[in-house]
């Protein structure tokens, strides 16, 4: 069973439907203790980084403990940003800190609208299990204003005014800035690849 974390910052219904289409069994834990039963953890989310305040120390400790046991973790959109050390959107609020770096707002420019909403192509930076059978240049759907930095954990970038991390992976920890549940067959393939990380 995969734990889909509900901290009231996203449309869990569409994420749940996408995983169900792949035959995955999900549950929404009511407390951090229930994560002990999870084979993997998914943290979705849209909106302001401050929403992650609901994932306090007990949740953070439980999720990090599951990762330490080798259980996969996927962050989607805001959930991916939460994997990092923090965000300038809520400077006083720490992220999970499993990935190095801080998230920041995309800079506005003459021909660049913020928020970034729409389809963009993925440009692969290195191989990783999360992108197995996905072609570089595939289009996926984004809606966001803040981004994660390009680091050694970056698997794919896209560009909206400047390059930023679109997919990250370090071991069993992965994140996507876009919405795979709204990205057609490419999104489903990436979710299927995540399920492949589950032992």
PyMOL commands that set and color helices and strands:
alter all, ss='L'
color gray80, all
select helices_A, chain A and resi 12-21+32-37+49-54+57-68+78-82+88-90+129-131+180-182+184-195
alter helices_A, ss='H'
color red, helices_A
select strands_A, chain A and resi 2-5+26-27+40-43+72-76+86-87+102-105+116-121+123-124+139-144+146-147+154-159+163-170+173-176
alter strands_A, ss='S'
color yellow, strands_A
deselect
rebuild
show_as cartoon
